[in-house]
Amino acid sequence: MTFVFILFISYVFLANSLLNDIKTNSFYSHITKLAQTKLPLEKFFILDSIGIILGIRKIVSDIAWIQLLQYYGGHPPEDKHCNKHNHIECITKIQPGKYLDFIKYVRRVTILDPLHSFAYFYGVGALAWNLERPDEALEYLKEGLKNLEFQKDNPESDYWQLVKYQQAIYYKLGGKYKEMLNELKEIIQKGKAPNMVKAILANLYKKYGFYKEAILIWEELLDSGDPEYVERAQIQIKELKTLLSKTEKYKKEFK
């Protein structure tokens, strides 16, 4: 009932806005702008259209961000075997071929708010490493670089952070994994990386046998109190300490 009321109020404001726009001959510019935007998810078309036409894109973008996190934080729609009992295991693993609409969800956020840097970092990280779709990541990254190009003169800007993501992906595609790890480490040290990107680096450290480095990142995520990562951090720290102990024991035996 509340949603219906909000929708009704939105339509009232929309109608008033359109009437004023028609009077001032700016209605057609709104429609042209909307058509050029090519909104990626049809089910949110009305909400996004209201945001664009009424000039409240930032507010609607924040809603779109929450809906992205809900989509990506839930079970993969394509995976019938990922249920609530093994959800932690499912979302910890790499998910190629899953969350096929992820690119649409994240692009929707930055179409509405082209300066949403965190969405670029989050989207590029997920696409390149968790979802194993580096080509999509690079395409989306280009959109971010274009929208943030005005920051180019500032070496500490989000624009150059995106360039680092780009370089890390190129290293990944070229099989230069040490360089890729170093690039991701630099990104995290800047303090702007989403927790998801930190978890990606921790998982990569684990994959390549850098257990101490992986433990440090998971301990940081545990201390952050982020509910999405606390349980995962506890599991990973325990597992990594076991692996580290075995490795050190093996080294002692073969000295």
BELVEN-V153863 format. One record per residue. N is the residue number from 1. RES is the residue in three letters. PSI is psi in whole degrees, -180 to 180 (* if undefined). Layout:
# BELVEN-V153863
N RES PSI
N RES PSI
This chain:
# BELVEN-V153863
1 MET -43
2 THR -43
3 PHE -42
4 VAL -42
5 PHE -45
6 ILE -42
7 LEU -40
8 PHE -47
9 ILE -41
10 SER -41
11 TYR -34
12 VAL -49
13 PHE -39
14 LEU -44
15 ALA -45
16 ASN -41
17 SER -44
18 LEU -40
19 LEU -43
20 ASN -39
21 ASP -40
22 ILE -40
23 LYS -34
24 THR 9
25 ASN 20
26 SER 0
27 PHE -45
28 TYR -31
29 SER -36
30 HIS -47
31 ILE -42
32 THR -44
33 LYS -41
34 LEU -42
35 ALA -38
36 GLN -25
37 THR -33
38 LYS 62
39 LEU 131
40 PRO -20
41 LEU 112
42 GLU -34
43 LYS -17
44 PHE 13
45 PHE -44
46 ILE -48
47 LEU -46
48 ASP -38
49 SER -43
50 ILE -43
51 GLY -42
52 ILE -47
53 ILE -37
54 LEU -2
55 GLY 28
56 ILE 43
57 ARG -39
58 LYS -42
59 ILE -46
60 VAL -33
61 SER -39
62 ASP -38
63 ILE -42
64 ALA -36
65 TRP -45
66 ILE -41
67 GLN -32
68 LEU -47
69 LEU -36
70 GLN -42
71 TYR -49
72 TYR -20
73 GLY -10
74 GLY -174
75 HIS 144
76 PRO 124
77 PRO -26
78 GLU -7
79 ASP 104
80 LYS -17
81 HIS -7
82 CYS 96
83 ASN -176
84 LYS -21
85 HIS -26
86 ASN 30
87 HIS -41
88 ILE -44
89 GLU -41
90 CYS -49
91 ILE -13
92 THR -28
93 LYS 158
94 ILE 141
95 GLN 59
96 PRO 139
97 GLY 6
98 LYS 164
99 TYR 54
100 LEU -26
101 ASP 7
102 PHE -45
103 ILE -35
104 LYS -41
105 TYR -45
106 VAL -35
107 ARG -34
108 ARG -41
109 VAL -47
110 THR -13
111 ILE -41
112 LEU -36
113 ASP 89
114 PRO -13
115 LEU 14
116 HIS 79
117 SER -42
118 PHE -34
119 ALA -38
120 TYR -47
121 PHE -46
122 TYR -48
123 GLY -46
124 VAL -43
125 GLY -47
126 ALA -46
127 LEU -42
128 ALA -36
129 TRP -49
130 ASN -40
131 LEU -4
132 GLU 47
133 ARG 64
134 PRO -30
135 ASP -43
136 GLU -38
137 ALA -44
138 LEU -38
139 GLU -44
140 TYR -37
141 LEU -38
142 LYS -39
143 GLU -43
144 GLY -44
145 LEU -38
146 LYS -44
147 ASN -27
148 LEU 12
149 GLU -28
150 PHE -15
151 GLN 3
152 LYS -30
153 ASP -12
154 ASN 110
155 PRO -17
156 GLU 7
157 SER 168
158 ASP -27
159 TYR -49
160 TRP -24
161 GLN -42
162 LEU -36
163 VAL -37
164 LYS -41
165 TYR -44
166 GLN -46
167 GLN -41
168 ALA -39
169 ILE -41
170 TYR -40
171 TYR -41
172 LYS -49
173 LEU -30
174 GLY 2
175 GLY 16
176 LYS 77
177 TYR -33
178 LYS -45
179 GLU -38
180 MET -45
181 LEU -42
182 ASN -38
183 GLU -44
184 LEU -37
185 LYS -43
186 GLU -40
187 ILE -46
188 ILE -38
189 GLN -23
190 LYS -17
191 GLY 9
192 LYS -3
193 ALA 138
194 PRO 155
195 ASN -31
196 MET -39
197 VAL -36
198 LYS -42
199 ALA -36
200 ILE -48
201 LEU -40
202 ALA -43
203 ASN -37
204 LEU -40
205 TYR -43
206 LYS -44
207 LYS -40
208 TYR 9
209 GLY 13
210 PHE 72
211 TYR -40
212 LYS -44
213 GLU -40
214 ALA -42
215 ILE -42
216 LEU -41
217 ILE -44
218 TRP -34
219 GLU -38
220 GLU -41
221 LEU -36
222 LEU -43
223 ASP -24
224 SER -24
225 GLY 8
226 ASP 115
227 PRO -24
228 GLU -22
229 TYR -12
230 VAL -52
231 GLU -43
232 ARG -40
233 ALA -44
234 GLN -44
235 ILE -47
236 GLN -41
237 ILE -45
238 LYS -46
239 GLU -42
240 LEU -37
241 LYS -35
242 THR -45
243 LEU -41
244 LEU -42
245 SER -43
246 LYS -41
247 THR -45
248 GLU -36
249 LYS -41
250 TYR -41
251 LYS -40
252 LYS -40
253 GLU -28
254 PHE 23
255 LYS *
